[in-house]
Amino acid sequence: MKLLLDTHTFLWFINGNARISSTARDLIQNSANTSYVSIASLWEIAIKMSLGKLTLQQPFATFIPEQIQRNGFIELGITIRHSAYVSCLPFPVADHRDPFDRLLIAQAVVEGMAIVSRDSKFDAYEAERLW
C-alpha cells in the first residue's frame, strides 16, 4: 500500500512521539507498504521553523534528509496534476482551507495513496485516511 504521511505523522514518527497511533506506526513500519513524504510537508516544516513554532534536533538541511533516508521514505514532489486537482477540490468542510492539507489531499487522490493522519477533516474527501 502507498502511504502519504501527513506532516505531523512524519514528525511524530521520526521523533518517536507517543501521540502517533500504534496503527499508524505499524503501517509505516510494515515493509509491504511504501511511505511518502510530500515536499509540501517539508515546506510546511521549514515555514514553522522560520516562525519559531517548531525546532528540530539538528538543522533542517541535515536532519530531514537523514530521517527520510534512514526510514526509507520517498519524497513526493508537487506536479501540475496535483496543482490542477487542488484547483477544483471542493470545500466540504467549511473551515478546512489549509493549503498544505489541500495539496496533500490532491496528491493522495491523484497518486492513489492513503493519507496517514489523525486529522478527521480528511474524512470529508475521497482520499482514504488511516490512523
DSSP file (Angstrom, degrees, kcal/mol; ACC not computed):
  #  RESIDUE AA STRUCTURE BP1 BP2  ACC     N-H-->O    O-->H-N    N-H-->O    O-->H-N    TCO  KAPPA ALPHA  PHI   PSI    X-CA   Y-CA   Z-CA
    1    1 A M              0   0    0      0, 0.0    33,-2.6     0, 0.0     2,-0.5   0.000 360.0 360.0 360.0 141.9    0.0    0.0    0.0
    2    2 A K  E     -a   34   0A   0    110,-0.4   112,-2.3    31,-0.2     2,-0.4  -0.824 360.0-165.4 -94.1 125.8    1.2    3.5   -0.8
    3    3 A L  E     -ab  35 114A   0     31,-3.2    33,-3.2    -2,-0.5     2,-0.6  -0.928  13.2-157.8-115.7 132.3    1.0    5.8    2.2
    4    4 A L  E     -ab  36 115A   0    110,-3.2   112,-2.6    -2,-0.4     2,-0.4  -0.947  21.5-141.0-106.0 117.6    1.3    9.6    2.2
    5    5 A L  E     -ab  37 116A   0     31,-2.7    33,-0.5    -2,-0.6   112,-0.1  -0.646   9.8-131.7 -83.6 127.4    2.3   10.8    5.7
    6    6 A D     >  -     0   0    0    110,-2.1     4,-2.5    -2,-0.4     5,-0.2  -0.328  33.6-103.0 -65.1 160.2    0.7   14.0    7.0
    7    7 A T  H  > S+     0   0    0      1,-0.2     4,-2.4     2,-0.2     5,-0.2   0.913 122.0  45.9 -56.8 -47.7    3.2   16.5    8.3
    8    8 A H  H  > S+     0   0    0      1,-0.2     4,-3.0     2,-0.2     5,-0.2   0.870 110.8  54.4 -66.4 -34.0    2.5   15.7   12.0
    9    9 A T  H  > S+     0   0    0    107,-0.3     4,-2.5     2,-0.2    -2,-0.2   0.937 109.3  47.6 -63.2 -46.5    2.6   12.0   11.3
   10   10 A F  H  X S+     0   0    0     -4,-2.5     4,-2.5     2,-0.2     5,-0.2   0.945 115.7  44.7 -57.4 -50.3    6.1   12.3    9.7
   11   11 A L  H  X S+     0   0    0     -4,-2.4     4,-1.7     1,-0.2     6,-0.2   0.914 114.3  48.0 -64.1 -44.1    7.4   14.4   12.6
   12   12 A W  H  X>S+     0   0    0     -4,-3.0     5,-2.5    -5,-0.2     4,-0.5   0.894 112.8  49.6 -64.8 -38.9    5.9   12.2   15.3
   13   13 A F  H ><5S+     0   0    0     -4,-2.5     3,-1.1    -5,-0.2    -2,-0.2   0.960 112.9  43.9 -65.5 -50.9    7.2    9.0   13.7
   14   14 A I  H 3<5S+     0   0    0     -4,-2.5    -1,-0.2     1,-0.3    -2,-0.2   0.775 118.1  46.0 -68.8 -24.0   10.8   10.3   13.3
   15   15 A N  H 3<5S-     0   0    0     -4,-1.7    -1,-0.3    -5,-0.2    -2,-0.2   0.439 108.3-122.0 -95.7  -0.3   10.8   11.7   16.8
   16   16 A G  T <<5 +     0   0    0     -3,-1.1     2,-0.2    -4,-0.5    -3,-0.2   0.823  45.3 179.3  64.8  31.2    9.3    8.7   18.4
   17   17 A N    > < -     0   0    0     -5,-2.5     3,-1.5    -6,-0.2    -1,-0.2  -0.465  31.5-138.9 -71.0 133.2    6.4   10.8   19.7
   18   18 A A  T 3  S+     0   0    0      1,-0.3    -1,-0.1    -2,-0.2     4,-0.1   0.616  93.6  77.7 -68.2 -12.8    3.8    8.8   21.7
   19   19 A R  T 3  S+     0   0    0      2,-0.1    -1,-0.3    -7,-0.1     2,-0.2   0.692  71.1  96.6 -72.9 -16.5    0.9   10.7   20.1
   20   20 A I  S <  S-     0   0    0     -3,-1.5   111,-0.0    -8,-0.2   -11,-0.0  -0.550  84.4-115.1 -72.6 137.0    1.3    8.7   16.9
   21   21 A S     >  -     0   0    0     -2,-0.2     4,-2.5     1,-0.1     5,-0.2  -0.311  13.9-122.4 -69.9 155.2   -1.2    5.8   16.9
   22   22 A S  H  > S+     0   0    0      2,-0.2     4,-2.6     1,-0.2     5,-0.2   0.856 114.5  55.7 -65.5 -33.3    0.0    2.2   17.1
   23   23 A T  H  > S+     0   0    0    108,-0.4     4,-2.6     2,-0.2    -1,-0.2   0.944 109.0  45.7 -62.6 -48.0   -1.9    1.6   13.8
   24   24 A A  H  > S+     0   0    0    107,-0.6     4,-2.3     1,-0.2     5,-0.2   0.931 113.5  49.3 -61.4 -46.0   -0.1    4.5   12.1
   25   25 A R  H  X S+     0   0    0     -4,-2.5     4,-2.3     1,-0.2    -1,-0.2   0.925 112.2  48.4 -58.9 -45.4    3.3    3.3   13.4
   26   26 A D  H  X S+     0   0    0     -4,-2.6     4,-1.3     1,-0.2    -1,-0.2   0.897 110.3  51.4 -63.8 -41.1    2.6   -0.3   12.3
   27   27 A L  H  < S+     0   0    0     -4,-2.6     3,-0.3     1,-0.2     6,-0.2   0.922 112.6  45.9 -60.8 -44.3    1.6    0.9    8.8
   28   28 A I  H  < S+     0   0    0     -4,-2.3    -2,-0.2     1,-0.2    -1,-0.2   0.877 115.0  46.6 -67.5 -38.5    4.7    2.9    8.4
   29   29 A Q  H  < S+     0   0    0     -4,-2.3     2,-0.5    -5,-0.2    -1,-0.2   0.638  85.6 105.6 -80.5 -13.9    7.0    0.2    9.7
   30   30 A N    ><  -     0   0    0     -4,-1.3     3,-2.1    -3,-0.3    -4,-0.0  -0.552  64.0-150.3 -71.6 117.4    5.4   -2.5    7.6
   31   31 A S  T 3  S+     0   0    0     -2,-0.5    -1,-0.2     1,-0.3    -4,-0.0   0.630  92.7  68.9 -67.1 -12.0    7.8   -3.3    4.8
   32   32 A A  T 3  S+     0   0    0     -5,-0.0    -1,-0.3     2,-0.0     2,-0.3   0.664  95.1  69.6 -76.9 -15.8    4.9   -4.2    2.5
   33   33 A N  S <  S-     0   0    0     -3,-2.1     2,-0.5    -6,-0.2   -31,-0.2  -0.703  74.2-142.4-101.3 153.9    3.9   -0.5    2.5
   34   34 A T  E     -a    2   0A   0    -33,-2.6   -31,-3.2    -2,-0.3     2,-0.5  -0.978  16.3-151.7-115.7 124.2    5.7    2.4    0.8
   35   35 A S  E     -a    3   0A   0     -2,-0.5    39,-2.1    37,-0.3     2,-0.3  -0.831  10.2-166.2-103.1 131.0    5.7    5.7    2.8
   36   36 A Y  E     -ac   4  74A   0    -33,-3.2   -31,-2.7    -2,-0.5     2,-0.5  -0.862  10.2-156.8-114.3 146.8    5.9    9.0    1.0
   37   37 A V  E     -ac   5  75A   0     37,-2.6    39,-2.6    -2,-0.3     2,-0.1  -0.992  23.2-132.0-121.9 122.1    6.6   12.5    2.4
   38   38 A S  E >>  - c   0  76A   0    -33,-0.5     4,-1.7    -2,-0.5     3,-0.6  -0.428  11.5-130.7 -74.2 143.8    5.4   15.4    0.4
   39   39 A I  H 3> S+     0   0    0     37,-2.6     4,-2.4     1,-0.2     5,-0.2   0.810 111.3  65.0 -58.1 -28.8    7.6   18.3   -0.4
   40   40 A A  H 3> S+     0   0    0     36,-0.4     4,-2.3     1,-0.2    -1,-0.2   0.891 100.6  48.8 -61.8 -39.0    4.6   20.3    0.8
   41   41 A S  H <> S+     0   0    0     -3,-0.6     4,-2.5     2,-0.2    -1,-0.2   0.896 110.7  49.8 -67.3 -40.0    5.1   18.8    4.3
   42   42 A L  H  X S+     0   0    0     -4,-1.7     4,-2.3     2,-0.2    -2,-0.2   0.887 111.0  49.8 -66.0 -37.0    8.8   19.7    4.2
   43   43 A W  H  X S+     0   0    0     -4,-2.4     4,-2.4     2,-0.2    -2,-0.2   0.915 109.8  51.2 -64.7 -43.7    7.9   23.2    3.1
   44   44 A E  H  X S+     0   0    0     -4,-2.3     4,-2.5     1,-0.2    -2,-0.2   0.912 109.9  49.6 -60.5 -43.1    5.4   23.4    6.0
   45   45 A I  H  X S+     0   0    0     -4,-2.5     4,-2.3     1,-0.2    -1,-0.2   0.928 110.2  50.7 -61.1 -45.5    8.1   22.3    8.5
   46   46 A A  H  X S+     0   0    0     -4,-2.3     4,-2.3     1,-0.2    -2,-0.2   0.898 110.9  48.6 -60.5 -41.4   10.5   24.9    7.1
   47   47 A I  H  X S+     0   0    0     -4,-2.4     4,-1.7     2,-0.2    -1,-0.2   0.934 110.8  49.9 -64.8 -45.8    7.9   27.6    7.5
   48   48 A K  H  <>S+     0   0    0     -4,-2.5     5,-2.5     1,-0.2     6,-1.0   0.866 110.9  50.5 -62.8 -35.1    7.1   26.6   11.1
   49   49 A M  H ><5S+     0   0    0     -4,-2.3     3,-1.3     4,-0.2    -1,-0.2   0.928 108.6  50.9 -66.1 -44.2   10.8   26.6   11.9
   50   50 A S  H 3<5S+     0   0    0     -4,-2.3    -2,-0.2     1,-0.3    -1,-0.2   0.781 110.2  50.6 -66.2 -25.6   11.3   30.1   10.5
   51   51 A L  T 3<5S-     0   0    0     -4,-1.7    -1,-0.3    -5,-0.1    -2,-0.2   0.505 115.9-115.7 -86.9  -5.4    8.3   31.3   12.5
   52   52 A G  T < 5S+     0   0    0     -3,-1.3    -3,-0.2    -4,-0.4    -2,-0.1   0.648  86.1 115.8  80.1  15.1    9.8   29.8   15.7
   53   53 A K  S   <S+     0   0    0     -5,-2.5     2,-0.3    -6,-0.2    -4,-0.2   0.523  76.1  33.2 -91.7  -7.1    6.8   27.4   16.1
   54   54 A L        -     0   0    0     -6,-1.0     2,-0.4    -5,-0.1    -2,-0.2  -0.994  60.7-170.3-150.5 138.4    9.0   24.2   15.6
   55   55 A T        -     0   0    0     -2,-0.3     2,-0.3    -3,-0.1    -6,-0.0  -0.971   9.7-154.4-127.2 148.4   12.5   23.2   16.4
   56   56 A L        -     0   0    0     -2,-0.4     4,-0.1     2,-0.2    -2,-0.0  -0.752  30.6-112.1-114.9 165.1   14.4   20.1   15.3
   57   57 A Q  S    S+     0   0    0     -2,-0.3    -1,-0.1     2,-0.1     3,-0.0   0.753 102.5  13.5 -68.9 -24.5   17.3   18.3   16.9
   58   58 A Q  S    S-     0   0    0      1,-0.1    -2,-0.2     2,-0.0     6,-0.1  -0.858 107.5 -63.7-139.1 171.2   19.6   19.3   14.1
   59   59 A P    >>  -     0   0    0      0, 0.0     4,-3.0     0, 0.0     3,-1.6  -0.306  49.8-116.3 -58.5 146.1   19.4   21.9   11.3
   60   60 A F  H 3> S+     0   0    0      1,-0.3     4,-1.9     2,-0.2    -3,-0.0   0.896 113.3  58.4 -48.1 -49.4   16.7   21.2    8.7
   61   61 A A  H 34 S+     0   0    0      1,-0.2    -1,-0.3     2,-0.2     5,-0.0   0.686 118.3  31.4 -63.2 -18.8   19.1   20.6    5.9
   62   62 A T  H <> S+     0   0    0     -3,-1.6     4,-1.6     3,-0.1    -2,-0.2   0.835 121.2  45.4 -98.6 -51.3   20.8   17.8    7.9
   63   63 A F  H  X S+     0   0    0     -4,-3.0     4,-2.4     2,-0.2     5,-0.2   0.911 109.9  49.4 -66.5 -48.8   18.0   16.3    9.9
   64   64 A I  H  X S+     0   0    0     -4,-1.9     4,-2.5    -5,-0.3     5,-0.2   0.947 113.4  43.6 -64.1 -52.1   15.2   16.0    7.4
   65   65 A P  H  > S+     0   0    0      0, 0.0     4,-2.3     0, 0.0    -1,-0.2   0.898 114.4  52.6 -60.8 -36.6   17.2   14.3    4.6
   66   66 A E  H  X S+     0   0    0     -4,-1.6     4,-2.9     1,-0.2    -2,-0.2   0.914 111.3  45.8 -62.7 -42.8   18.8   12.0    7.1
   67   67 A Q  H  X S+     0   0    0     -4,-2.4     4,-2.0     2,-0.2     6,-0.3   0.877 110.9  52.3 -69.6 -38.4   15.5   10.9    8.5
   68   68 A I  H  <>S+     0   0    0     -4,-2.5     5,-2.1    -5,-0.2     4,-0.5   0.940 115.9  40.8 -62.4 -46.2   13.9   10.4    5.1
   69   69 A Q  H ><5S+     0   0    0     -4,-2.3     3,-1.2    -5,-0.2    -2,-0.2   0.941 113.5  52.7 -67.7 -46.8   16.8    8.1    4.1
   70   70 A R  H 3<5S+     0   0    0     -4,-2.9    -1,-0.2     1,-0.3    -2,-0.2   0.851 115.4  41.0 -58.0 -37.1   17.1    6.3    7.5
   71   71 A N  T 3<5S-     0   0    0     -4,-2.0    -1,-0.3    -5,-0.2    -2,-0.2   0.419 109.9-118.6 -95.2   0.7   13.4    5.4    7.4
   72   72 A G  T < 5 +     0   0    0     -3,-1.2   -37,-0.3    -4,-0.5    -3,-0.2   0.769  57.4 158.2  69.8  25.4   13.2    4.5    3.7
   73   73 A F      < -     0   0    0     -5,-2.1     2,-0.4    -6,-0.3   -37,-0.2  -0.424  34.8-135.4 -78.6 158.1   10.7    7.2    2.9
   74   74 A I  E     -c   36   0A   0    -39,-2.1   -37,-2.6    -2,-0.1     2,-0.3  -0.956  15.4-125.1-115.8 132.8   10.2    8.6   -0.6
   75   75 A E  E     -c   37   0A   0     -2,-0.4     2,-0.7   -39,-0.2   -37,-0.2  -0.591  20.4-150.5 -74.7 133.4   10.0   12.3   -1.3
   76   76 A L  E     -c   38   0A   0    -39,-2.6   -37,-2.6    -2,-0.3   -36,-0.4  -0.922  12.1-150.7-109.1 112.0    6.8   13.2   -3.3
   77   77 A G        -     0   0    0     -2,-0.7     2,-0.6   -39,-0.2   -37,-0.0  -0.180  21.0-105.8 -72.4 170.4    7.2   16.2   -5.5
   78   78 A I        -     0   0    0    -40,-0.1     2,-0.2     4,-0.0    -1,-0.1  -0.885  41.4-171.4-102.3 124.0    4.5   18.5   -6.5
   79   79 A T     >  -     0   0    0     -2,-0.6     4,-2.2     1,-0.1     5,-0.2  -0.606  39.5-106.8-110.9 170.7    3.3   18.2  -10.1
   80   80 A I  H  > S+     0   0    0      1,-0.2     4,-3.0     2,-0.2     5,-0.2   0.886 120.8  57.5 -61.2 -38.8    1.0   20.1  -12.3
   81   81 A R  H  > S+     0   0    0      2,-0.2     4,-2.0     1,-0.2    -1,-0.2   0.898 106.7  48.2 -60.6 -40.2   -1.6   17.2  -11.9
   82   82 A H  H  > S+     0   0    0      2,-0.2     4,-2.0     1,-0.2    -1,-0.2   0.946 113.7  46.3 -64.2 -47.1   -1.6   17.8   -8.1
   83   83 A S  H  X S+     0   0    0     -4,-2.2     4,-1.8     1,-0.2    -2,-0.2   0.890 110.5  53.3 -63.3 -39.4   -2.0   21.5   -8.5
   84   84 A A  H  X S+     0   0    0     -4,-3.0     4,-0.6     1,-0.2    -1,-0.2   0.893 107.7  51.2 -62.9 -39.2   -4.8   21.1  -11.1
   85   85 A Y  H >< S+     0   0    0     -4,-2.0     3,-1.0     1,-0.2     4,-0.4   0.901 107.3  53.0 -65.9 -39.6   -6.6   18.8   -8.7
   86   86 A V  H >< S+     0   0    0     -4,-2.0     3,-1.3     1,-0.2    -1,-0.2   0.887 100.2  63.7 -59.5 -38.1   -6.3   21.4   -5.9
   87   87 A S  H 3< S+     0   0    0     -4,-1.8    -1,-0.2     1,-0.3    -2,-0.2   0.724 114.3  30.6 -63.1 -21.5   -7.9   24.0   -8.3
   88   88 A C  T << S+     0   0    0     -3,-1.0    -1,-0.3    -4,-0.6    -2,-0.2   0.235  87.1 126.9-119.9  12.9  -11.1   22.0   -8.4
   89   89 A L    <   -     0   0    0     -3,-1.3    -3,-0.0    -4,-0.4    13,-0.0  -0.566  56.7-130.1 -72.5 126.9  -11.1   20.5   -4.9
   90   90 A P        -     0   0    0      0, 0.0     3,-0.2     0, 0.0    -1,-0.1  -0.132   7.8-124.2 -70.9 173.0  -14.4   21.3   -3.1
   91   91 A F        +     0   0    0      1,-0.1     5,-0.1    34,-0.0     6,-0.0  -0.626  42.2 158.4-115.0  68.4  -14.6   22.7    0.4
   92   92 A P  S    S+     0   0    0      0, 0.0     2,-0.7     0, 0.0    -1,-0.1   0.771  72.7  54.0 -66.8 -23.4  -16.8   20.1    2.1
   93   93 A V  S >  S-     0   0    0      3,-0.2     3,-2.4    -3,-0.2    28,-0.0  -0.941  84.2-149.9-111.0 110.0  -15.5   21.2    5.4
   94   94 A A  T 3  S+     0   0    0     -2,-0.7    -1,-0.1     1,-0.3    -3,-0.0   0.803  93.0  41.7 -53.5 -38.2  -16.1   25.0    5.6
   95   95 A D  T 3  S+     0   0    0      1,-0.1     2,-1.3    -3,-0.1    -1,-0.3   0.287  86.4 102.6 -96.0  12.6  -13.2   25.8    7.8
   96   96 A H    <   +     0   0    0     -3,-2.4    -3,-0.2     1,-0.2    -1,-0.1  -0.644  33.2 130.2 -98.0  80.3  -10.7   23.5    6.1
   97   97 A R        +     0   0    0     -2,-1.3    -1,-0.2    -6,-0.0    -3,-0.0   0.214  20.6 138.5-114.6  12.0   -8.7   25.9    4.0
   98   98 A D     >  -     0   0    0      1,-0.2     4,-2.3    -3,-0.2     5,-0.2  -0.448  44.7-151.4 -62.1 116.5   -5.2   24.8    5.0
   99   99 A P  H  > S+     0   0    0      0, 0.0     4,-1.8     0, 0.0    -1,-0.2   0.830  93.4  52.9 -64.3 -31.3   -3.3   24.9    1.7
  100  100 A F  H  > S+     0   0    0      2,-0.2     4,-2.3     1,-0.2     5,-0.2   0.935 110.6  46.7 -68.9 -45.0   -0.9   22.2    2.8
  101  101 A D  H  > S+     0   0    0      1,-0.2     4,-2.5     2,-0.2    -1,-0.2   0.913 111.0  52.3 -61.0 -42.8   -3.7   19.8    3.7
  102  102 A R  H  X S+     0   0    0     -4,-2.3     4,-2.1     1,-0.2    -1,-0.2   0.873 109.9  48.3 -64.8 -36.4   -5.5   20.5    0.5
  103  103 A L  H  X S+     0   0    0     -4,-1.8     4,-2.8     2,-0.2    -1,-0.2   0.899 110.0  52.1 -69.5 -39.4   -2.3   19.7   -1.5
  104  104 A L  H  X S+     0   0    0     -4,-2.3     4,-2.6     2,-0.2    -2,-0.2   0.907 109.2  50.5 -61.7 -41.0   -1.8   16.5    0.5
  105  105 A I  H  X S+     0   0    0     -4,-2.5     4,-2.5     2,-0.2     5,-0.2   0.947 111.5  47.9 -59.8 -48.7   -5.4   15.5   -0.4
  106  106 A A  H  X S+     0   0    0     -4,-2.1     4,-2.8     1,-0.2     5,-0.3   0.915 112.4  48.8 -59.8 -44.3   -4.8   16.2   -4.0
  107  107 A Q  H  X S+     0   0    0     -4,-2.8     4,-2.5     1,-0.2    -1,-0.2   0.922 111.0  49.9 -63.4 -43.1   -1.6   14.2   -4.0
  108  108 A A  H  X>S+     0   0    0     -4,-2.6     5,-2.8    -5,-0.2     4,-0.8   0.927 115.0  43.4 -61.9 -44.6   -3.2   11.3   -2.3
  109  109 A V  H ><5S+     0   0    0     -4,-2.5     3,-0.7     3,-0.2    -2,-0.2   0.958 116.6  45.3 -66.0 -50.9   -6.1   11.2   -4.7
  110  110 A V  H 3<5S+     0   0    0     -4,-2.8    -2,-0.2     1,-0.2    -1,-0.2   0.871 120.4  40.1 -61.9 -38.0   -4.0   11.7   -7.9
  111  111 A E  H 3<5S-     0   0    0     -4,-2.5    -1,-0.2    -5,-0.3    -2,-0.2   0.468 109.7-118.2 -93.0  -2.2   -1.4    9.1   -6.8
  112  112 A G  T <<5 +     0   0    0     -4,-0.8  -110,-0.4    -3,-0.7     2,-0.3   0.917  64.1 144.6  67.3  43.7   -3.8    6.6   -5.3
  113  113 A M      < -     0   0    0     -5,-2.8    15,-0.4    -6,-0.2     2,-0.4  -0.768  50.0-125.8-112.5 156.8   -2.4    6.8   -1.8
  114  114 A A  E     -b    3   0A   0   -112,-2.3  -110,-3.2    -2,-0.3     2,-0.5  -0.810  27.2-128.1 -93.9 143.9   -3.9    6.6    1.6
  115  115 A I  E     -bd   4 129A   0     13,-3.2    15,-3.0    -2,-0.4     2,-0.9  -0.815  10.3-148.7 -93.3 129.7   -3.2    9.6    4.0
  116  116 A V  E     +bd   5 130A   0   -112,-2.6  -110,-2.1    -2,-0.5     2,-0.3  -0.866  47.2 129.0 -98.8 105.6   -1.8    8.6    7.4
  117  117 A S        -     0   0    0     13,-1.6    -2,-0.1    -2,-0.9  -112,-0.0  -0.995  60.9-142.3-157.2 147.7   -3.2   11.4    9.6
  118  118 A R  S    S+     0   0    0     -2,-0.3     2,-0.8    13,-0.0    13,-0.1   0.555  73.5 110.2 -86.2  -8.1   -5.1   11.9   12.9
  119  119 A D    >   -     0   0    0      1,-0.2     3,-1.5     2,-0.1     4,-0.2  -0.561  53.3-164.1 -75.6 107.3   -6.9   14.9   11.3
  120  120 A S  G >  S+     0   0    0     -2,-0.8     3,-1.5     1,-0.3     4,-0.3   0.618  78.4  81.9 -69.0 -12.3  -10.5   13.8   10.8
  121  121 A K  G >  S+     0   0    0      1,-0.3     3,-1.3     2,-0.2    -1,-0.3   0.795  81.1  66.4 -61.8 -25.9  -11.1   16.7    8.3
  122  122 A F  G X  S+     0   0    0     -3,-1.5     3,-1.8     1,-0.2    -1,-0.3   0.743  83.2  75.4 -65.4 -22.0   -9.5   14.5    5.7
  123  123 A D  G <  S+     0   0    0     -3,-1.5    -1,-0.2     1,-0.3    -2,-0.2   0.710  82.7  66.7 -64.8 -19.4  -12.5   12.2    6.0
  124  124 A A  G <  S+     0   0    0     -3,-1.3    -1,-0.3    -4,-0.3     2,-0.2   0.544  96.6  68.2 -78.0  -6.1  -14.7   14.6    4.1
  125  125 A Y  S <  S-     0   0    0     -3,-1.8   -34,-0.0     2,-0.2   -36,-0.0  -0.596  94.1-107.5-111.3 171.5  -12.6   14.0    0.9
  126  126 A E  S    S+     0   0    0     -2,-0.2     2,-0.3     2,-0.1    -3,-0.1   0.571  87.1 101.4 -79.7  -7.3  -12.2   11.0   -1.3
  127  127 A A  S    S-     0   0    0     -5,-0.2     2,-0.3     1,-0.1    -2,-0.2  -0.578  80.2-116.1 -74.9 138.0   -8.7   10.1   -0.1
  128  128 A E        -     0   0    0    -15,-0.4   -13,-3.2    -2,-0.3     2,-0.5  -0.585  27.3-151.9 -74.9 132.3   -8.6    7.3    2.4
  129  129 A R  E     -d  115   0A   0     -2,-0.3     2,-0.4   -15,-0.2   -13,-0.2  -0.912  10.4-169.0-108.0 132.0   -7.4    8.3    5.9
  130  130 A L  E      d  116   0A   0    -15,-3.0   -13,-1.6    -2,-0.5    -2,-0.0  -0.947 360.0 360.0-118.1 139.8   -5.7    5.8    8.1
  131  131 A W              0   0    0     -2,-0.4  -107,-0.6   -15,-0.2  -108,-0.4   0.285 360.0 360.0-155.6 360.0   -4.9    6.3   11.8
